Amino acid sequence: MDLMYKSTRDSNNRVLASQAILQGLSSDGGLYVPENIPVLKKSMEELAEMNYQELAYEVMKLFFTDFSEDELKDCINKAYDDKFDTSEIAPLRKVGQVYYLELFHGATIAFKDMALSILPHLLTKAAKKNNVEEEIVILTATSGDTGKAALAGFADVEGTKIIVFYPKDGVSKVQEKQMVTQKGSNTSVIGIQGNFDDAQTGVKEMFNNKELAKKMLQNGYRFSSANSINIGRLVPQIVYYVYSYATLYRKKQISRDEKINFVVPTGNFGNILAGYYAKQMGVPINKLICASNENKVLFDFFQTGRYNKNREFILTTSPSMDILVSSNLERLIYHIADEDTVKTAELMKELSTKGSYEVTEKMREKLKDFVGGWASDEETAQAIKNIYDNDDYLIDTHTAVACHVYNQYVSETNEMTKSIIVSTASPYKFADSVLRAINEEGIPEDDYEQAKVLQKLSSVSIPKAVEELNNAPILHNTICEVRKMQDTVEKILNLN
Ligand SMILES: *Cc1c(COP(=O)(O)O)cnc(C)c1O
């Protein structure tokens, strides 16, 4: 029997995994969720013996039931290959009393590679399976890392085009350079004069625009999404929660069924939601610790049960988490509302009309899997410095947010549960902020020169992704106003 996916806003809207992947967002504006969360079939002993690819198959086959074994294995082998600079794909590193799960060993040195190296393969197979003849246009809003990872994944993939919108003044220098130097005849990159939420709202509006969809179809196109609203991104992210737990077990760091915490630097709530699904699948997880930067909507939500985006949008040193509307929270809301699509739709409507909503007491009860915390830019910098000084380990700003929140959690609870900090980007991606944090004097202006300093300090060699940027020609320079996003898309696609 196939696992079906339904919209968080309409229980009659049911589709297969491949159809959910193709559509990205459901036509009623909701997000696709699996009708039930499958449970891991193999024992931890068996899982612990698997490599990343084998484990990925074990997890994904339970969710993507309308893909054949050959199809899934082909996707997995094409995704998790030597694009990653280690055969472990997602290595765990013990530093002091905690473990860092390094998810930045892929092509664009941020965790988005974990899902975006497989999504193009899932998507093209899904298109074939459903006899889709139109060219697929991936429309993506990015806070910096999704954009590049999606561009890298979809560049020159036959039957696809990709258009990425990023906040012109809201990403790091390296992030911007990575995107505007992207090769591939099917790629477009556009800076908008607004923030990430503007970009995400603009993209969602285009997805929900029925007239635009019709026009697209007449011109032989259809939209899909590479954002974490796509279930095809969420499921591959479950894999590393299972894998890291299994790795700790194999290395005899934990005993059978021992519960551990995961600390997750969070923006759009995609990564941590994958952890929640891993827990439902049977991975022994105690708390999922949700770490925010100064845009602490999620922290406030876990404190009070009220989600309120009516506040100043703050540009921080962890730009990939500068988000006030965490899209994937909608999936959690649906689950804690006992899968009540009417209630979920009602709350999401409040969010779009009033900018806030409040969950019921009964729903709040079900948030006990989560703990919220946040870090200021200053605390983030201090965390980078402390770990560098004490443990000789360099972390990026996003990981440092998680690190600060973890330390705070431990000092408040005195809890000694073993914990994994999910490390979402290489320090090389945010070299400027990292160098400032460790008080390096005379920081060079040029980002490649900064990388050289980091290399000296960290004894980790400069990643290929950064080497490639040196002297790479700029291939994209379009800037547009927020209200011109759709016009820009129509122009790129030559719609008439
Ligand atoms: C995207 C991103 C995050 C936030 O992940 P979400 O799934 O959006 O919560 C954190 N850190 C880095 C480096 C990222 O690129």
PDBQT file of the ligand as one rigid body, heavy atoms in Angstrom, charges set to zero:
ROOT
HETATM    1  C1  LIG A 501      18.997  27.073   5.997  1.00  0.00    +0.000 C 
HETATM    2  C2  LIG A 501      19.979  27.138   7.083  1.00  0.00    +0.000 A 
HETATM    3  C3  LIG A 501      19.578  27.047   8.430  1.00  0.00    +0.000 A 
HETATM    4  C4  LIG A 501      18.122  26.954   8.834  1.00  0.00    +0.000 C 
HETATM    5  O1  LIG A 501      17.545  25.734   8.454  1.00  0.00    +0.000 OA
HETATM    6  P1  LIG A 501      15.936  25.602   8.386  1.00  0.00    +0.000 P 
HETATM    7  O2  LIG A 501      15.693  24.259   7.831  1.00  0.00    +0.000 OA
HETATM    8  O3  LIG A 501      15.493  26.697   7.470  1.00  0.00    +0.000 OA
HETATM    9  O4  LIG A 501      15.441  25.789   9.759  1.00  0.00    +0.000 OA
HETATM   10  C5  LIG A 501      20.562  27.068   9.411  1.00  0.00    +0.000 A 
HETATM   11  N1  LIG A 501      21.865  27.197   9.088  1.00  0.00    +0.000 NA
HETATM   12  C6  LIG A 501      22.276  27.285   7.817  1.00  0.00    +0.000 A 
HETATM   13  C7  LIG A 501      23.732  27.446   7.543  1.00  0.00    +0.000 C 
HETATM   14  C8  LIG A 501      21.358  27.248   6.776  1.00  0.00    +0.000 A 
HETATM   15  O5  LIG A 501      21.784  27.337   5.507  1.00  0.00    +0.000 OA
ENDROOT
TORSDOF 0
